[in-house]
């Protein structure tokens, strides 16, 4: 069964950091791009950034440049989203998804995780 599972969300104070994980089963993550999306309460889901098959980070949300990065651990079949200098505006449910090419369009992604909640609050 092809599946993605996110983890690592939680409550963090402004200025803090979190590392989200996106683990795969049923397929090898390294052969696909992984996009991270987020959806804040009352807002549409938005693309945040993507990691290409050559491990290049492609940013779609200007607000996260310089603060968020994606990396892969091929041995663990897992992709990580490192989030630093978090602000309350980063509060959202975060999702990872697979595709053959990086895209900001969620319609292009085939397999999605269930999401993990990130709350930034003092």
C-alpha positions as CSV (number, residue, x, y, z in Angstrom):
1,X,0.0,0.0,0.0
2,X,1.4,3.4,-1.0
3,X,1.2,5.7,1.9
4,X,2.7,8.9,3.3
5,X,2.7,9.8,7.0
6,X,3.6,13.1,8.4
7,X,4.7,13.6,12.0
8,X,6.5,16.2,14.2
9,X,3.9,18.9,14.5
10,X,3.0,20.5,17.8
11,X,2.8,23.7,19.7
12,X,5.9,26.0,19.6
13,X,6.5,29.5,20.7
14,X,7.2,32.3,18.2
15,X,10.9,32.2,17.2
16,X,11.1,28.5,17.8
17,X,11.8,25.6,15.5
18,X,10.2,22.3,14.5
19,X,11.1,19.5,12.2
20,X,8.4,17.7,10.4
21,X,8.8,14.3,8.9
22,X,7.2,12.7,5.9
23,X,7.7,8.9,5.8
24,X,6.8,6.7,3.0
25,X,5.7,3.1,2.7
26,X,5.1,1.1,-0.4
27,X,7.4,3.1,-2.6
28,X,10.9,4.8,-2.6
29,X,10.7,8.5,-1.8
30,X,14.0,9.3,-3.4
31,X,12.6,8.7,-6.9
32,X,9.9,11.3,-6.4
33,X,9.7,15.0,-5.6
34,X,8.0,15.8,-2.3
35,X,6.0,18.9,-1.9
36,X,5.0,20.5,1.4
37,X,1.6,22.3,1.6
38,X,-0.2,23.9,4.4
39,X,-3.7,25.0,5.2
40,X,-4.5,27.6,7.9
41,X,-7.9,27.9,9.4
42,X,-10.3,29.5,7.0
43,X,-7.8,29.6,4.2
44,X,-7.1,27.6,1.1
45,X,-4.3,25.1,1.1
46,X,-1.1,26.6,-0.3
47,X,2.2,25.3,-1.6
48,X,5.1,26.0,0.6
49,X,8.1,24.3,-1.0
50,X,9.3,21.2,-2.8
51,X,12.4,19.1,-3.0
52,X,13.4,17.9,-6.4
53,X,14.8,14.5,-7.3
54,X,18.2,16.2,-7.3
55,X,17.5,17.5,-3.8
56,X,17.1,21.1,-4.8
57,X,14.7,23.2,-2.7
58,X,12.1,25.1,-4.7
59,X,10.2,27.7,-2.8
60,X,6.6,28.7,-3.5
61,X,5.8,30.7,-0.4
62,X,8.0,33.8,-0.1
63,X,7.4,34.1,3.6
64,X,9.3,30.9,4.3
65,X,12.5,31.6,2.3
66,X,15.5,31.6,4.6
67,X,13.5,29.9,7.4
68,X,12.3,26.5,6.0
69,X,14.4,23.8,4.2
70,X,13.6,20.3,3.0
71,X,16.1,17.4,3.2
72,X,16.0,13.7,2.5
73,X,17.2,10.7,4.5
74,X,17.2,8.0,1.8
75,X,18.1,5.2,4.3
76,X,14.9,6.0,6.3
77,X,12.8,6.7,3.2
78,X,11.9,10.0,4.9
79,X,11.8,13.7,3.9
80,X,12.2,16.4,6.6
81,X,10.8,19.9,6.7
82,X,13.0,22.0,9.0
83,X,11.2,25.1,10.1
84,X,13.0,27.9,12.0
85,X,12.1,31.3,13.3
86,X,8.4,30.3,13.4
87,X,5.7,33.0,13.6
88,X,2.0,32.7,14.4
89,X,1.4,33.1,10.6
90,X,3.0,29.7,10.1
91,X,0.2,28.1,12.1
92,X,-1.5,25.5,9.8
93,X,-2.0,21.9,9.1
94,X,1.0,20.8,7.1
95,X,0.8,18.1,4.4
96,X,3.4,16.3,2.3
97,X,2.6,14.9,-1.2
98,X,4.4,13.2,-4.0
99,X,4.7,14.1,-7.7
100,X,7.0,13.4,-10.6
101,X,8.0,17.1,-10.9
102,X,7.8,20.0,-8.5
103,X,4.7,22.1,-8.9
104,X,2.8,24.6,-6.8
105,X,-0.5,23.1,-8.0
106,X,-1.9,20.5,-5.5
107,X,-3.8,18.9,-8.4
108,X,-0.5,17.6,-9.7
109,X,0.3,15.6,-6.6
110,X,-0.8,12.0,-6.4
111,X,-0.3,10.7,-2.9
112,X,-0.9,12.8,0.2
113,X,-0.4,12.3,3.9
114,X,-3.0,13.0,6.5
115,X,-1.4,16.2,7.7
116,X,0.2,17.3,11.0
117,X,-0.8,20.4,12.9
118,X,1.7,23.1,13.7
119,X,0.6,25.8,16.1
120,X,2.9,28.8,16.8
121,X,1.7,30.7,19.9
122,X,3.0,32.1,23.1
